[in-house]
Amino acid sequence: MNHHSSVNHFNHFNHHIPRRIETNFYTQEDEAPINKKLPKELLLRIFSFLDVVTLCRCAQVSKYWNDLALDGSNWQRVDLFEFQRDIEGPVVENIARRCRGFLKSLSLKGCQSITDIALRTFANQCNNIEVLNLNNCKKITDVTCVALGHYCAKLVHLDLESCSTVTNASMRALSDGCPSLENLNISWCTQITDDGLATLTRGCNKIKIFICKGCQQLTDKAFLHVANNCPELISLNVHSCTSITDETVLRISDGCHGLLALCVTNCSHLTDASLVALGQGCTELRTLEVAGCSQFTDSGFQALARITDATLGHLSMQCPRLEQLSLSHCELVTDEGIRHLGVSTCATETLQVLELDNCPLITDASLEFLQGSRKHRNPVKYDNLILQKV
């Protein structure tokens, strides 16, 4: 569909949603066989799978289809990103009045003409909203967040990225009125400070995903509150928060043990102490982004990569064709881990080299167990010793 056609459909929605479209053509189309054979409930169900543009097209077919297409139940999730250059306040207000409590998710990403006036109406009308994307809606201010805090207690996901006029007042409003908030993006909201995050996390302590790229006024003090008040945090992005130090990572590692993803790109004050803390406190970590962290060294990453007996247990089950394994300097591996490895398929059939130097918890018991578990004749290297397989 070309851009001009899309705009026409939204002009239709904007002009006609407050009133019904009535013409003789519609009267004839209302007698169509499909309307007689399919019950209203089934047609509504079919319409619920259509995208925004298709619903607007259907609304122009007949009076009956106009009622069905613009029924609020079909507008539970609306994404207007494709039309961002053309969406203005009246469109959002009309959607809000039509959808009311049905609307659960609205994306206005990139709709830079939208102002507080439209969003105040939206918040008042659509108080069951759960997901709201205002990314790059540069004209909105704290007024919008105050309205959300007042009317939208069910809000779970809010994206305010690049809404640069938003301040600590917005954090206070969300804290007071949106206790269910789990996913918040305030990237490049450069007026938000430590006090704002302190206030936010006192009321919104269910936050699981927090993104604050480029918020350079945030310091270690802010993330102390995040660590203390948001124990369910699983993803944190502090990209280009250049004021933070190792103290932030230490606090997060102590308070958020379920952390799965962390981005500290361009946080140049961080050192290996951060990596050590993550290795000790965030054992579930899966994604770590550290571009521009020039003080990190190999020693830090070695501390982060914690190899334990559990690691060897998983390795023995998932890698049955393993031929060479170096556990050099893996100081947490014990005889129990070697026992798991020794009874695995790889150890009895394919493993040729096993390096265990500088593993202080490994004893002669491991050596004896490995020697007794070999079932073929190829030698296996154990540190500087050669074991003959039986």
Disulfide bonds with the S-S distance in Angstrom:
none
